[in-house]
Amino acid sequence: MKAIFSLHFLLLVISSVITGCASVSENHSTHIKLGISRIPVHEVPKAVLAASEHHVPGIYIHTASINHHQRHDVYELRGLSHHTHYDIYVTADGHVLDIDHDKWLSD
């Protein structure tokens, strides 16, 4: 079971890379193939948002996606905090799987 979840997480990370490099129409088809759906931020469970806030205080989440795989839902939250862009991967019960970040140049 853990191997399946790890493979699923790897696919999620790969899809994030593809999403960053592909055009809008390719993003849509890639998301459908991998079971990833964009959702409004207000539909993200409170436990997921609380976990992201706990790990990145003051984060403003601007984009949310959910990846449905068997019995596991993994949320990918994209947001900003202190001139840094974050991608946070969180399970539905609030367990943070990974946090990626890119520091922006400030004035």
C-alpha positions in Angstrom: 0.0 0.0 0.0 2.8 2.4 0.9 4.5 1.7 -2.5 1.3 2.6 -4.3 1.0 5.8 -2.4 4.7 6.6 -3.1 4.1 6.0 -6.8 1.1 8.2 -6.7 3.0 11.0 -5.0 5.8 10.7 -7.6 3.2 11.0 -10.4 1.8 14.1 -8.6 5.3 15.7 -8.5 5.9 14.9 -12.1 2.6 16.4 -13.1 3.5 19.5 -11.2 6.7 19.8 -13.3 4.6 19.2 -16.5 2.1 21.8 -15.4 4.8 24.4 -15.0 6.2 23.7 -18.5 3.1 22.9 -20.6 0.5 25.2 -22.3 -3.0 25.6 -20.8 -4.6 23.0 -23.1 -1.9 20.5 -22.3 -2.3 21.2 -18.6 -5.9 20.3 -18.8 -5.4 17.0 -20.5 -2.4 16.1 -18.3 -4.6 16.7 -15.2 -7.4 14.5 -16.5 -5.0 11.7 -17.3 -3.5 11.7 -13.8 -6.7 12.3 -11.9 -5.8 15.8 -10.8 -8.6 18.3 -10.5 -8.4 22.0 -9.7 -10.7 23.1 -7.0 -11.6 26.5 -5.4 -9.5 27.2 -2.4 -12.7 27.6 -0.3 -13.4 23.9 -0.9 -10.1 22.7 0.6 -10.7 21.0 4.0 -9.8 23.0 7.0 -7.3 20.4 8.2 -5.4 20.8 4.9 -5.3 24.6 5.1 -4.3 24.5 8.8 -1.4 22.1 8.1 -0.1 24.4 5.3 -0.4 27.5 7.6 1.4 25.6 10.4 4.3 24.7 8.1 4.4 28.1 6.3 3.0 30.8 8.6 1.3 33.6 6.8 0.9 31.8 3.5 -1.7 33.1 1.0 -3.0 30.1 -1.0 -4.0 31.1 -4.5 -4.5 27.7 -6.2 -5.6 24.3 -5.1 -5.7 21.0 -6.8 -6.8 17.5 -5.6 -5.4 14.2 -6.8 -7.8 11.3 -6.2 -6.1 7.9 -6.1 -7.9 4.9 -4.8 -8.6 5.8 -1.1 -6.1 8.6 -0.9 -6.7 12.3 -1.7 -3.6 14.5 -1.9 -4.0 18.3 -2.1 -1.5 20.5 -3.9 -1.7 24.0 -2.6 0.2 26.8 -4.3 0.7 30.0 -2.4 2.9 32.9 -1.5 4.6 34.0 1.7 7.4 36.6 2.3 8.4 36.8 -1.4 8.5 33.1 -1.7 6.3 30.8 -3.8 5.3 27.5 -2.2 3.9 24.2 -3.5 2.6 22.2 -0.5 1.4 18.6 -0.8 -1.0 17.6 2.0 -3.2 14.6 2.6 -6.9 15.1 3.4 -6.3 14.5 7.1 -3.6 17.3 7.2 -0.4 15.3 6.9 2.2 17.4 4.9 4.0 15.2 2.4 6.3 17.7 0.8 6.9 21.5 0.5 8.7 23.0 -2.5 9.6 26.7 -2.6 11.2 29.3 -4.9 12.5 32.5 -3.4 11.6 35.6 -5.4 13.8 38.6 -5.9 12.5 41.6 -4.0 13.0 45.3 -4.6 
